[in-house]
Amino acid sequence: MGPGPRPAPAEGVGKRHSARRHGAGFRLIASGVVTAMAFSTVPTSLYPLYQARDGFSTFPVTIVFAVYAVGVLAGPAGRR
């Protein structure tokens, strides 16, 4: 005859490992989103410099800001 029935695993052992793994995944994804959002704002500081250098009025710069904002917001929705 073979060995007897195996004892049940200790209560909560698998849950702790799973929660730790999910927490690490959440932190990884969150840091990626924060990094992407931080780098997506970099070009906006250049628009006033371009305005001063190239002599644009405020209207074209406002349009550029608006188009950029729509592109940033619509980008993730368009990839679904």
All heavy atoms as a GROMACS GRO file, in nm:
protein
  586
    1MET      N    1   0.081  -0.117   0.000
    1MET     CA    2   0.000   0.000   0.000
    1MET      C    3   0.086   0.125   0.000
    1MET      O    4   0.194   0.128   0.057
    1MET     CB    5  -0.085  -0.002   0.125
    1MET     CG    6  -0.219   0.044   0.092
    1MET     SD    7  -0.336  -0.038   0.192
    1MET     CE    8  -0.453   0.067   0.213
    2GLY      N    9   0.039   0.231  -0.061
    2GLY     CA   10   0.114   0.356  -0.069
    2GLY      C   11   0.101   0.439   0.057
    2GLY      O   12   0.034   0.400   0.153
    3PRO      N   13   0.164   0.554   0.056
    3PRO     CA   14   0.155   0.641   0.173
    3PRO      C   15   0.012   0.689   0.194
    3PRO      O   16  -0.069   0.694   0.102
    3PRO     CB   17   0.248   0.758   0.142
    3PRO     CG   18   0.267   0.755  -0.005
    3PRO     CD   19   0.242   0.613  -0.050
    4GLY      N   20  -0.018   0.730   0.314
    4GLY     CA   21  -0.151   0.776   0.350
    4GLY      C   22  -0.183   0.911   0.286
    4GLY      O   23  -0.103   0.967   0.210
    5PRO      N   24  -0.300   0.964   0.311
    5PRO     CA   25  -0.338   1.093   0.253
    5PRO      C   26  -0.244   1.204   0.300
    5PRO      O   27  -0.194   1.203   0.410
    5PRO     CB   28  -0.480   1.116   0.304
    5PRO     CG   29  -0.497   1.024   0.418
    5PRO     CD   30  -0.401   0.912   0.401
    6ARG      N   31  -0.222   1.299   0.211
    6ARG     CA   32  -0.135   1.412   0.243
    6ARG      C   33  -0.207   1.508   0.336
    6ARG      O   34  -0.327   1.531   0.322
    6ARG     CB   35  -0.097   1.488   0.118
    6ARG     CG   36  -0.005   1.412   0.029
    6ARG     CD   37   0.036   1.499  -0.086
    6ARG     NE   38   0.131   1.428  -0.168
    6ARG     CZ   39   0.180   1.475  -0.280
    6ARG    NH1   40   0.142   1.593  -0.323
    6ARG    NH2   41   0.266   1.406  -0.348
    7PRO      N   42  -0.132   1.569   0.427
    7PRO     CA   43  -0.196   1.668   0.513
    7PRO      C   44  -0.228   1.794   0.432
    7PRO      O   45  -0.160   1.827   0.335
    7PRO     CB   46  -0.092   1.696   0.621
    7PRO     CG   47   0.038   1.651   0.563
    7PRO     CD   48   0.006   1.545   0.463
    8ALA      N   49  -0.332   1.862   0.470
    8ALA     CA   50  -0.372   1.985   0.403
    8ALA      C   51  -0.266   2.093   0.427
    8ALA      O   52  -0.205   2.097   0.533
    8ALA     CB   53  -0.507   2.033   0.455
    9PRO      N   54  -0.241   2.180   0.328
    9PRO     CA   55  -0.144   2.287   0.349
    9PRO      C   56  -0.191   2.380   0.460
    9PRO      O   57  -0.310   2.392   0.487
    9PRO     CB   58  -0.136   2.359   0.215
    9PRO     CG   59  -0.259   2.319   0.141
    9PRO     CD   60  -0.303   2.187   0.196
   10ALA      N   61  -0.097   2.447   0.520
   10ALA     CA   62  -0.131   2.540   0.627
   10ALA      C   63  -0.221   2.650   0.573
   10ALA      O   64  -0.210   2.692   0.458
   10ALA     CB   65  -0.004   2.601   0.686
   11GLU      N   66  -0.310   2.696   0.655
   11GLU     CA   67  -0.407   2.799   0.617
   11GLU      C   68  -0.336   2.928   0.578
   11GLU      O   69  -0.254   2.980   0.651
   11GLU     CB   70  -0.501   2.826   0.736
   11GLU     CG   71  -0.613   2.923   0.704
   11GLU     CD   72  -0.715   2.867   0.607
   11GLU    OE1   73  -0.734   2.745   0.604
   11GLU    OE2   74  -0.772   2.947   0.533
   12GLY      N   75  -0.366   2.982   0.458
   12GLY     CA   76  -0.316   3.112   0.417
   12GLY      C   77  -0.178   3.112   0.354
   12GLY      O   78  -0.130   3.216   0.316
   13VAL      N   79  -0.112   2.997   0.342
   13VAL     CA   80   0.023   2.996   0.287
   13VAL      C   81   0.021   3.039   0.141
   13VAL      O   82   0.098   3.125   0.100
   13VAL     CB   83   0.088   2.856   0.303
   13VAL    CG1   84   0.216   2.847   0.224
   13VAL    CG2   85   0.112   2.827   0.449
   14GLY      N   86  -0.066   2.983   0.061
   14GLY     CA   87  -0.074   3.020  -0.080
   14GLY      C   88  -0.123   3.163  -0.100
   14GLY      O   89  -0.084   3.230  -0.193
   15LYS      N   90  -0.207   3.209  -0.012
   15LYS     CA   91  -0.262   3.345  -0.025
   15LYS      C   92  -0.154   3.450  -0.004
   15LYS      O   93  -0.152   3.551  -0.073
   15LYS     CB   94  -0.375   3.366   0.075
   15LYS     CG   95  -0.498   3.286   0.044
   15LYS     CD   96  -0.606   3.312   0.144
   15LYS     CE   97  -0.727   3.224   0.117
   15LYS     NZ   98  -0.832   3.244   0.214
   16ARG      N   99  -0.064   3.428   0.090
   16ARG     CA  100   0.041   3.527   0.115
   16ARG      C  101   0.133   3.537  -0.006
   16ARG      O  102   0.170   3.645  -0.046
   16ARG     CB  103   0.122   3.489   0.239
   16ARG     CG  104   0.051   3.521   0.366
   16ARG     CD  105   0.142   3.496   0.481
   16ARG     NE  106   0.183   3.355   0.477
   16ARG     CZ  107   0.218   3.284   0.580
   16ARG    NH1  108   0.221   3.339   0.699
   16ARG    NH2  109   0.253   3.159   0.568
   17HIS      N  110   0.170   3.425  -0.064
   17HIS     CA  111   0.259   3.426  -0.179
   17HIS      C  112   0.190   3.496  -0.297
   17HIS      O  113   0.251   3.577  -0.366
   17HIS     CB  114   0.298   3.283  -0.218
   17HIS     CG  115   0.386   3.276  -0.338
   17HIS    ND1  116   0.514   3.324  -0.339
   17HIS    CD2  117   0.362   3.230  -0.464
   17HIS    CE1  118   0.567   3.306  -0.459
   17HIS    NE2  119   0.476   3.248  -0.536
   18SER      N  120   0.064   3.466  -0.320
   18SER     CA  121  -0.010   3.526  -0.429
   18SER      C  122  -0.024   3.677  -0.409
   18SER      O  123  -0.006   3.754  -0.502
   18SER     CB  124  -0.147   3.462  -0.440
   18SER     OG  125  -0.221   3.522  -0.543
   19ALA      N  126  -0.055   3.720  -0.287
   19ALA     CA  127  -0.071   3.862  -0.260
   19ALA      C  128   0.061   3.936  -0.279
   19ALA      O  129   0.065   4.046  -0.333
   19ALA     CB  130  -0.123   3.884  -0.119
   20ARG      N  131   0.171   3.874  -0.239
   20ARG     CA  132   0.302   3.937  -0.255
   20ARG      C  133   0.336   3.951  -0.403
   20ARG      O  134   0.387   4.053  -0.447
   20ARG     CB  135   0.408   3.853  -0.183
   20ARG     CG  136   0.539   3.924  -0.168
   20ARG     CD  137   0.642   3.842  -0.091
   20ARG     NE  138   0.586   3.782   0.028
   20ARG     CZ  139   0.608   3.656   0.066
   20ARG    NH1  140   0.685   3.577  -0.007
   20ARG    NH2  141   0.554   3.608   0.176
   21ARG      N  142   0.304   3.847  -0.480
   21ARG     CA  143   0.334   3.850  -0.624
   21ARG      C  144   0.248   3.956  -0.693
   21ARG      O  145   0.296   4.030  -0.777
   21ARG     CB  146   0.309   3.713  -0.684
   21ARG     CG  147   0.353   3.705  -0.829
   21ARG     CD  148   0.338   3.567  -0.884
   21ARG     NE  149   0.198   3.530  -0.877
   21ARG     CZ  150   0.155   3.406  -0.882
   21ARG    NH1  151   0.239   3.307  -0.891
   21ARG    NH2  152   0.026   3.379  -0.877
   22HIS      N  153   0.121   3.965  -0.656
   22HIS     CA  154   0.033   4.065  -0.717
   22HIS      C  155   0.075   4.205  -0.676
   22HIS      O  156   0.065   4.298  -0.755
   22HIS     CB  157  -0.112   4.040  -0.679
   22HIS     CG  158  -0.171   3.918  -0.743
   22HIS    ND1  159  -0.137   3.876  -0.869
   22HIS    CD2  160  -0.261   3.828  -0.698
   22HIS    CE1  161  -0.204   3.767  -0.900
   22HIS    NE2  162  -0.280   3.734  -0.797
   23GLY      N  163   0.119   4.222  -0.554
   23GLY     CA  164   0.166   4.354  -0.509
   23GLY      C  165   0.287   4.399  -0.588
   23GLY      O  166   0.298   4.516  -0.626
   24ALA      N  167   0.381   4.307  -0.616
   24ALA     CA  168   0.499   4.341  -0.696
   24ALA      C  169   0.458   4.377  -0.839
   24ALA      O  170   0.511   4.472  -0.897
   24ALA     CB  171   0.598   4.225  -0.696
   25GLY      N  172   0.363   4.303  -0.895
   25GLY     CA  173   0.315   4.333  -1.029
   25GLY      C  174   0.247   4.469  -1.036
   25GLY      O  175   0.267   4.545  -1.130
   26PHE      N  176   0.167   4.498  -0.932
   26PHE     CA  177   0.101   4.628  -0.928
   26PHE      C  178   0.203   4.741  -0.923
   26PHE      O  179   0.191   4.841  -0.994
   26PHE     CB  180   0.007   4.636  -0.806
   26PHE     CG  181  -0.055   4.771  -0.789
   26PHE    CD1  182  -0.162   4.810  -0.867
   26PHE    CD2  183  -0.005   4.861  -0.697
   26PHE    CE1  184  -0.219   4.934  -0.854
   26PHE    CE2  185  -0.061   4.986  -0.681
   26PHE     CZ  186  -0.168   5.022  -0.761
   27ARG      N  187   0.306   4.725  -0.839
   27ARG     CA  188   0.408   4.830  -0.828
   27ARG      C  189   0.483   4.846  -0.960
   27ARG      O  190   0.516   4.959  -1.000
   27ARG     CB  191   0.505   4.798  -0.715
   27ARG     CG  192   0.447   4.826  -0.578
   27ARG     CD  193   0.550   4.817  -0.468
   27ARG     NE  194   0.602   4.682  -0.450
   27ARG     CZ  195   0.545   4.587  -0.379
   27ARG    NH1  196   0.433   4.612  -0.314
   27ARG    NH2  197   0.600   4.468  -0.369
   28LEU      N  198   0.509   4.738  -1.030
   28LEU     CA  199   0.578   4.746  -1.159
   28LEU      C  200   0.493   4.820  -1.262
   28LEU      O  201   0.543   4.911  -1.331
   28LEU     CB  202   0.609   4.605  -1.209
   28LEU     CG  203   0.681   4.597  -1.343
   28LEU    CD1  204   0.822   4.652  -1.330
   28LEU    CD2  205   0.685   4.454  -1.391
   29ILE      N  206   0.366   4.785  -1.273
   29ILE     CA  207   0.277   4.851  -1.368
   29ILE      C  208   0.258   4.998  -1.331
   29ILE      O  209   0.261   5.086  -1.418
   29ILE     CB  210   0.142   4.778  -1.377
   29ILE    CG1  211   0.161   4.636  -1.428
   29ILE    CG2  212   0.041   4.855  -1.461
   29ILE    CD1  213   0.215   4.627  -1.568
   30ALA      N  214   0.238   5.026  -1.203
   30ALA     CA  215   0.218   5.164  -1.158
   30ALA      C  216   0.340   5.249  -1.188
   30ALA      O  217   0.327   5.364  -1.232
   30ALA     CB  218   0.186   5.167  -1.009
   31SER      N  219   0.460   5.195  -1.165
   31SER     CA  220   0.580   5.274  -1.194
   31SER      C  221   0.594   5.298  -1.344
   31SER      O  222   0.639   5.405  -1.386
   31SER     CB  223   0.705   5.206  -1.137
   31SER     OG  224   0.729   5.084  -1.203
   32GLY      N  225   0.554   5.203  -1.426
   32GLY     CA  226   0.556   5.223  -1.570
   32GLY      C  227   0.460   5.332  -1.615
   32GLY      O  228   0.494   5.415  -1.700
   33VAL      N  229   0.341   5.332  -1.557
   33VAL     CA  230   0.242   5.435  -1.592
   33VAL      C  231   0.290   5.572  -1.548
   33VAL      O  232   0.280   5.670  -1.623
   33VAL     CB  233   0.104   5.401  -1.530
   33VAL    CG1  234   0.009   5.519  -1.540
   33VAL    CG2  235   0.045   5.279  -1.596
   34VAL      N  236   0.344   5.582  -1.426
   34VAL     CA  237   0.394   5.710  -1.377
   34VAL      C  238   0.509   5.761  -1.464
   34VAL      O  239   0.514   5.879  -1.499
   34VAL     CB  240   0.437   5.699  -1.229
   34VAL    CG1  241   0.517   5.819  -1.184
   34VAL    CG2  242   0.316   5.680  -1.140
   35THR      N  243   0.598   5.672  -1.504
   35THR     CA  244   0.710   5.711  -1.590
   35THR      C  245   0.659   5.760  -1.726
   35THR      O  246   0.705   5.862  -1.776
   35THR     CB  247   0.806   5.593  -1.609
   35THR    OG1  248   0.854   5.552  -1.481
   35THR    CG2  249   0.923   5.630  -1.698
   36ALA      N  250   0.564   5.688  -1.784
   36ALA     CA  251   0.510   5.729  -1.913
   36ALA      C  252   0.440   5.864  -1.904
   36ALA      O  253   0.456   5.948  -1.992
   36ALA     CB  254   0.412   5.623  -1.965
   37MET      N  255   0.364   5.884  -1.798
   37MET     CA  256   0.295   6.013  -1.782
   37MET      C  257   0.395   6.126  -1.760
   37MET      O  258   0.376   6.237  -1.811
   37MET     CB  259   0.196   6.006  -1.666
   37MET     CG  260   0.082   5.909  -1.690
   37MET     SD  261  -0.008   5.945  -1.840
   37MET     CE  262  -0.128   6.057  -1.777
   38ALA      N  263   0.501   6.100  -1.685
   38ALA     CA  264   0.602   6.204  -1.660
   38ALA      C  265   0.672   6.243  -1.790
   38ALA      O  266   0.691   6.361  -1.819
   38ALA     CB  267   0.703   6.155  -1.557
   39PHE      N  268   0.708   6.144  -1.872
   39PHE     CA  269   0.777   6.175  -1.997
   39PHE      C  270   0.683   6.232  -2.103
   39PHE      O  271   0.728   6.298  -2.196
   39PHE     CB  272   0.850   6.052  -2.051
   39PHE     CG  273   0.981   6.028  -1.983
   39PHE    CD1  274   0.999   5.920  -1.900
   39PHE    CD2  275   1.087   6.116  -2.000
   39PHE    CE1  276   1.120   5.898  -1.837
   39PHE    CE2  277   1.208   6.096  -1.938
   39PHE     CZ  278   1.226   5.986  -1.856
   40SER      N  279   0.554   6.209  -2.090
   40SER     CA  280   0.460   6.265  -2.188
   40SER      C  281   0.442   6.415  -2.168
   40SER      O  282   0.394   6.483  -2.258
   40SER     CB  283   0.326   6.195  -2.181
   40SER     OG  284   0.257   6.231  -2.063
   41THR      N  285   0.481   6.469  -2.054
   41THR     CA  286   0.469   6.612  -2.030
   41THR      C  287   0.592   6.691  -2.072
   41THR      O  288   0.590   6.813  -2.072
   41THR     CB  289   0.441   6.642  -1.882
   41THR    OG1  290   0.552   6.596  -1.805
   41THR    CG2  291   0.314   6.577  -1.836
   42VAL      N  292   0.700   6.624  -2.109
   42VAL     CA  293   0.826   6.692  -2.143
   42VAL      C  294   0.809   6.789  -2.259
   42VAL      O  295   0.856   6.903  -2.251
   42VAL     CB  296   0.937   6.588  -2.170
   42VAL    CG1  297   1.060   6.653  -2.229
   42VAL    CG2  298   0.972   6.515  -2.042
   43PRO      N  299   0.742   6.754  -2.370
   43PRO     CA  300   0.733   6.848  -2.482
   43PRO      C  301   0.658   6.977  -2.449
   43PRO      O  302   0.681   7.079  -2.514
   43PRO     CB  303   0.659   6.771  -2.590
   43PRO     CG  304   0.675   6.629  -2.555
   43PRO     CD  305   0.685   6.625  -2.406
   44THR      N  306   0.568   6.975  -2.353
   44THR     CA  307   0.489   7.095  -2.326
   44THR      C  308   0.574   7.212  -2.280
   44THR      O  309   0.537   7.327  -2.302
   44THR     CB  310   0.379   7.067  -2.222
   44THR    OG1  311   0.440   7.024  -2.102
   44THR    CG2  312   0.282   6.964  -2.272
   45SER      N  313   0.687   7.186  -2.217
   45SER     CA  314   0.772   7.297  -2.174
   45SER      C  315   0.844   7.361  -2.291
   45SER      O  316   0.895   7.473  -2.281
   45SER     CB  317   0.872   7.249  -2.069
   45SER     OG  318   0.957   7.152  -2.125
   46LEU      N  319   0.848   7.294  -2.405
   46LEU     CA  320   0.915   7.349  -2.522
   46LEU      C  321   0.827   7.444  -2.603
   46LEU      O  322   0.878   7.529  -2.676
   46LEU     CB  323   0.963   7.236  -2.613
   46LEU     CG  324   1.067   7.142  -2.553
   46LEU    CD1  325   1.094   7.027  -2.648
   46LEU    CD2  326   1.194   7.215  -2.520
   47TYR      N  327   0.695   7.430  -2.592
   47TYR     CA  328   0.606   7.511  -2.675
   47TYR      C  329   0.624   7.661  -2.653
   47TYR      O  330   0.630   7.737  -2.751
   47TYR     CB  331   0.460   7.470  -2.655
   47TYR     CG  332   0.432   7.326  -2.696
   47TYR    CD1  333   0.334   7.253  -2.632
   47TYR    CD2  334   0.503   7.264  -2.798
   47TYR    CE1  335   0.309   7.122  -2.668
   47TYR    CE2  336   0.477   7.134  -2.833
   47TYR     CZ  337   0.380   7.063  -2.769
   47TYR     OH  338   0.354   6.935  -2.804
   48PRO      N  339   0.633   7.712  -2.530
   48PRO     CA  340   0.658   7.856  -2.514
   48PRO      C  341   0.794   7.899  -2.570
   48PRO      O  342   0.808   8.011  -2.620
   48PRO     CB  343   0.651   7.877  -2.363
   48PRO     CG  344   0.569   7.764  -2.312
   48PRO     CD  345   0.600   7.650  -2.402
   49LEU      N  346   0.892   7.812  -2.564
   49LEU     CA  347   1.022   7.844  -2.623
   49LEU      C  348   1.012   7.856  -2.774
   49LEU      O  349   1.070   7.946  -2.835
   49LEU     CB  350   1.126   7.738  -2.585
   49LEU     CG  351   1.158   7.725  -2.437
   49LEU    CD1  352   1.254   7.610  -2.413
   49LEU    CD2  353   1.216   7.855  -2.383
   50TYR      N  354   0.938   7.764  -2.836
   50TYR     CA  355   0.915   7.772  -2.980
   50TYR      C  356   0.837   7.898  -3.014
   50TYR      O  357   0.863   7.962  -3.116
   50TYR     CB  358   0.838   7.651  -3.031
   50TYR     CG  359   0.912   7.519  -3.021
   50TYR    CD1  360   0.842   7.400  -3.014
   50TYR    CD2  361   1.050   7.514  -3.019
   50TYR    CE1  362   0.908   7.278  -3.006
   50TYR    CE2  363   1.117   7.392  -3.011
   50TYR     CZ  364   1.045   7.275  -3.005
   50TYR     OH  365   1.110   7.156  -2.997
   51GLN      N  366   0.742   7.934  -2.929
   51GLN     CA  367   0.662   8.055  -2.952
   51GLN      C  368   0.752   8.177  -2.953
   51GLN      O  369   0.742   8.262  -3.042
   51GLN     CB  370   0.556   8.069  -2.844
   51GLN     CG  371   0.471   8.194  -2.859
   51GLN     CD  372   0.372   8.209  -2.745
   51GLN    OE1  373   0.379   8.138  -2.645
   51GLN    NE2  374   0.280   8.302  -2.760
   52ALA      N  375   0.843   8.187  -2.857
   52ALA     CA  376   0.932   8.303  -2.849
   52ALA      C  377   1.033   8.302  -2.965
   52ALA      O  378   1.060   8.406  -3.025
   52ALA     CB  379   1.006   8.303  -2.716
   53ARG      N  380   1.087   8.185  -2.996
   53ARG     CA  381   1.190   8.176  -3.100
   53ARG      C  382   1.133   8.201  -3.240
   53ARG      O  383   1.192   8.272  -3.320
   53ARG     CB  384   1.256   8.039  -3.096
   53ARG     CG  385   1.372   8.027  -3.196
   53ARG     CD  386   1.423   7.887  -3.206
   53ARG     NE  387   1.320   7.806  -3.272
   53ARG     CZ  388   1.327   7.676  -3.288
   53ARG    NH1  389   1.429   7.609  -3.238
   53ARG    NH2  390   1.232   7.609  -3.350
   54ASP      N  391   1.016   8.143  -3.269
   54ASP     CA  392   0.960   8.149  -3.404
   54ASP      C  393   0.857   8.260  -3.422
   54ASP      O  394   0.806   8.277  -3.532
   54ASP     CB  395   0.898   8.015  -3.440
   54ASP     CG  396   1.002   7.904  -3.442
   54ASP    OD1  397   1.121   7.932  -3.465
   54ASP    OD2  398   0.963   7.787  -3.420
   55GLY      N  399   0.825   8.330  -3.315
   55GLY     CA  400   0.733   8.442  -3.326
   55GLY      C  401   0.587   8.403  -3.341
   55GLY      O  402   0.509   8.476  -3.400
   56PHE      N  403   0.548   8.286  -3.289
   56PHE     CA  404   0.408   8.247  -3.295
   56PHE      C  405   0.325   8.332  -3.202
   56PHE      O  406   0.370   8.376  -3.097
   56PHE     CB  407   0.390   8.100  -3.253
   56PHE     CG  408   0.451   8.001  -3.348
   56PHE    CD1  409   0.514   7.889  -3.299
   56PHE    CD2  410   0.443   8.018  -3.484
   56PHE    CE1  411   0.570   7.796  -3.384
   56PHE    CE2  412   0.498   7.926  -3.571
   56PHE     CZ  413   0.562   7.815  -3.521
   57SER      N  414   0.198   8.353  -3.239
   57SER     CA  415   0.105   8.418  -3.147
   57SER      C  416   0.054   8.313  -3.048
   57SER      O  417   0.088   8.196  -3.058
   57SER     CB  418  -0.011   8.480  -3.225
   57SER     OG  419  -0.091   8.379  -3.282
   58THR      N  420  -0.030   8.356  -2.957
   58THR     CA  421  -0.078   8.261  -2.856
   58THR      C  422  -0.177   8.159  -2.914
   58THR      O  423  -0.187   8.048  -2.864
   58THR     CB  424  -0.146   8.335  -2.740
   58THR    OG1  425  -0.248   8.419  -2.792
   58THR    CG2  426  -0.044   8.418  -2.663
   59PHE      N  427  -0.248   8.195  -3.021
   59PHE     CA  428  -0.348   8.105  -3.077
   59PHE      C  429  -0.287   7.974  -3.129
   59PHE      O  430  -0.334   7.865  -3.093
   59PHE     CB  431  -0.430   8.174  -3.185
   59PHE     CG  432  -0.539   8.087  -3.242
   59PHE    CD1  433  -0.651   8.056  -3.166
   59PHE    CD2  434  -0.527   8.034  -3.369
   59PHE    CE1  435  -0.751   7.974  -3.218
   59PHE    CE2  436  -0.626   7.953  -3.421
   59PHE     CZ  437  -0.737   7.922  -3.345
   60PRO      N  438  -0.183   7.978  -3.215
   60PRO     CA  439  -0.126   7.850  -3.260
   60PRO      C  440  -0.068   7.765  -3.146
   60PRO      O  441  -0.080   7.642  -3.149
   60PRO     CB  442  -0.015   7.891  -3.357
   60PRO     CG  443  -0.047   8.028  -3.398
   60PRO     CD  444  -0.121   8.090  -3.283
   61VAL      N  445  -0.011   7.829  -3.047
   61VAL     CA  446   0.044   7.754  -2.934
   61VAL      C  447  -0.070   7.688  -2.856
   61VAL      O  448  -0.058   7.574  -2.811
   61VAL     CB  449   0.130   7.845  -2.844
   61VAL    CG1  450   0.177   7.770  -2.721
   61VAL    CG2  451   0.249   7.897  -2.923
   62THR      N  452  -0.182   7.758  -2.841
   62THR     CA  453  -0.298   7.700  -2.774
   62THR      C  454  -0.351   7.579  -2.851
   62THR      O  455  -0.385   7.476  -2.792
   62THR     CB  456  -0.409   7.806  -2.759
   62THR    OG1  457  -0.356   7.917  -2.686
   62THR    CG2  458  -0.530   7.750  -2.688
   63ILE      N  459  -0.355   7.590  -2.982
   63ILE     CA  460  -0.400   7.478  -3.066
   63ILE      C  461  -0.304   7.359  -3.051
   63ILE      O  462  -0.348   7.244  -3.039
   63ILE     CB  463  -0.411   7.522  -3.214
   63ILE    CG1  464  -0.519   7.629  -3.229
   63ILE    CG2  465  -0.439   7.402  -3.304
   63ILE    CD1  466  -0.657   7.584  -3.187
   64VAL      N  467  -0.175   7.385  -3.049
   64VAL     CA  468  -0.078   7.277  -3.032
   64VAL      C  469  -0.097   7.208  -2.898
   64VAL      O  470  -0.094   7.085  -2.888
   64VAL     CB  471   0.066   7.331  -3.049
   64VAL    CG1  472   0.169   7.228  -3.006
   64VAL    CG2  473   0.091   7.372  -3.193
   65PHE      N  474  -0.115   7.287  -2.791
   65PHE     CA  475  -0.141   7.229  -2.660
   65PHE      C  476  -0.268   7.142  -2.663
   65PHE      O  477  -0.270   7.031  -2.608
   65PHE     CB  478  -0.161   7.338  -2.553
   65PHE     CG  479  -0.034   7.379  -2.485
   65PHE    CD1  480   0.021   7.503  -2.508
   65PHE    CD2  481   0.029   7.295  -2.394
   65PHE    CE1  482   0.137   7.542  -2.444
   65PHE    CE2  483   0.144   7.333  -2.329
   65PHE     CZ  484   0.199   7.457  -2.355
   66ALA      N  485  -0.373   7.190  -2.726
   66ALA     CA  486  -0.499   7.116  -2.731
   66ALA      C  487  -0.485   6.987  -2.810
   66ALA      O  488  -0.533   6.881  -2.766
   66ALA     CB  489  -0.608   7.204  -2.792
   67VAL      N  490  -0.419   6.992  -2.924
   67VAL     CA  491  -0.401   6.872  -3.005
   67VAL      C  492  -0.316   6.770  -2.931
   67VAL      O  493  -0.345   6.650  -2.933
   67VAL     CB  494  -0.339   6.909  -3.142
   67VAL    CG1  495  -0.292   6.786  -3.218
   67VAL    CG2  496  -0.438   6.988  -3.225
   68TYR      N  497  -0.213   6.818  -2.864
   68TYR     CA  498  -0.127   6.727  -2.787
   68TYR      C  499  -0.207   6.660  -2.675
   68TYR      O  500  -0.196   6.539  -2.652
   68TYR     CB  501  -0.008   6.802  -2.731
   68TYR     CG  502   0.085   6.715  -2.652
   68TYR    CD1  503   0.168   6.624  -2.715
   68TYR    CD2  504   0.090   6.722  -2.514
   68TYR    CE1  505   0.253   6.543  -2.644
   68TYR    CE2  506   0.174   6.641  -2.441
   68TYR     CZ  507   0.256   6.552  -2.506
   68TYR     OH  508   0.339   6.471  -2.435
   69ALA      N  509  -0.289   6.738  -2.604
   69ALA     CA  510  -0.368   6.683  -2.494
   69ALA      C  511  -0.468   6.578  -2.546
   69ALA      O  512  -0.484   6.472  -2.485
   69ALA     CB  513  -0.441   6.794  -2.421
   70VAL      N  514  -0.532   6.607  -2.656
   70VAL     CA  515  -0.627   6.510  -2.714
   70VAL      C  516  -0.553   6.383  -2.756
   70VAL      O  517  -0.601   6.272  -2.734
   70VAL     CB  518  -0.704   6.573  -2.834
   70VAL    CG1  519  -0.779   6.467  -2.912
   70VAL    CG2  520  -0.798   6.681  -2.783
   71GLY      N  521  -0.435   6.398  -2.814
   71GLY     CA  522  -0.357   6.282  -2.854
   71GLY      C  523  -0.314   6.197  -2.737
   71GLY      O  524  -0.318   6.074  -2.743
   72VAL      N  525  -0.276   6.261  -2.627
   72VAL     CA  526  -0.235   6.186  -2.509
   72VAL      C  527  -0.354   6.112  -2.449
   72VAL      O  528  -0.344   5.996  -2.410
   72VAL     CB  529  -0.171   6.281  -2.404
   72VAL    CG1  530  -0.157   6.212  -2.269
   72VAL    CG2  531  -0.035   6.327  -2.452
   73LEU      N  532  -0.469   6.178  -2.442
   73LEU     CA  533  -0.587   6.116  -2.384
   73LEU      C  534  -0.649   6.010  -2.474
   73LEU      O  535  -0.699   5.909  -2.427
   73LEU     CB  536  -0.691   6.223  -2.350
   73LEU     CG  537  -0.651   6.322  -2.242
   73LEU    CD1  538  -0.758   6.430  -2.227
   73LEU    CD2  539  -0.627   6.252  -2.110
   74ALA      N  540  -0.645   6.032  -2.605
   74ALA     CA  541  -0.707   5.938  -2.697
   74ALA      C  542  -0.614   5.822  -2.731
   74ALA      O  543  -0.661   5.719  -2.780
   74ALA     CB  544  -0.748   6.010  -2.826
   75GLY      N  545  -0.486   5.836  -2.709
   75GLY     CA  546  -0.392   5.731  -2.743
   75GLY      C  547  -0.424   5.598  -2.681
   75GLY      O  548  -0.438   5.498  -2.752
   76PRO      N  549  -0.439   5.590  -2.548
   76PRO     CA  550  -0.471   5.459  -2.488
   76PRO      C  551  -0.606   5.404  -2.534
   76PRO      O  552  -0.622   5.284  -2.550
   76PRO     CB  553  -0.473   5.488  -2.338
   76PRO     CG  554  -0.391   5.610  -2.321
   76PRO     CD  555  -0.410   5.689  -2.448
   77ALA      N  556  -0.704   5.488  -2.555
   77ALA     CA  557  -0.836   5.443  -2.598
   77ALA      C  558  -0.832   5.389  -2.740
   77ALA      O  559  -0.902   5.295  -2.774
   77ALA     CB  560  -0.938   5.555  -2.588
   78GLY      N  561  -0.747   5.446  -2.824
   78GLY     CA  562  -0.736   5.402  -2.963
   78GLY      C  563  -0.667   5.269  -2.979
   78GLY      O  564  -0.680   5.204  -3.081
   79ARG      N  565  -0.591   5.227  -2.880
   79ARG     CA  566  -0.518   5.101  -2.890
   79ARG      C  567  -0.597   4.982  -2.840
   79ARG      O  568  -0.549   4.871  -2.839
   79ARG     CB  569  -0.388   5.110  -2.811
   79ARG     CG  570  -0.286   5.200  -2.877
   79ARG     CD  571  -0.156   5.191  -2.806
   79ARG     NE  572  -0.153   5.272  -2.687
   79ARG     CZ  573  -0.094   5.387  -2.675
   79ARG    NH1  574  -0.031   5.438  -2.778
   79ARG    NH2  575  -0.097   5.454  -2.561
   80ARG      N  576  -0.719   5.002  -2.796
   80ARG     CA  577  -0.800   4.891  -2.744
   80ARG      C  578  -0.863   4.812  -2.854
   80ARG      O  579  -0.889   4.842  -2.959
   80ARG     CB  580  -0.909   4.944  -2.651
   80ARG     CG  581  -0.847   4.991  -2.524
   80ARG     CD  582  -0.953   5.034  -2.427
   80ARG     NE  583  -0.886   5.088  -2.310
   80ARG     CZ  584  -0.946   5.148  -2.214
   80ARG    NH1  585  -1.074   5.163  -2.215
   80ARG    NH2  586  -0.879   5.194  -2.111
   0.00000   0.00000   0.00000
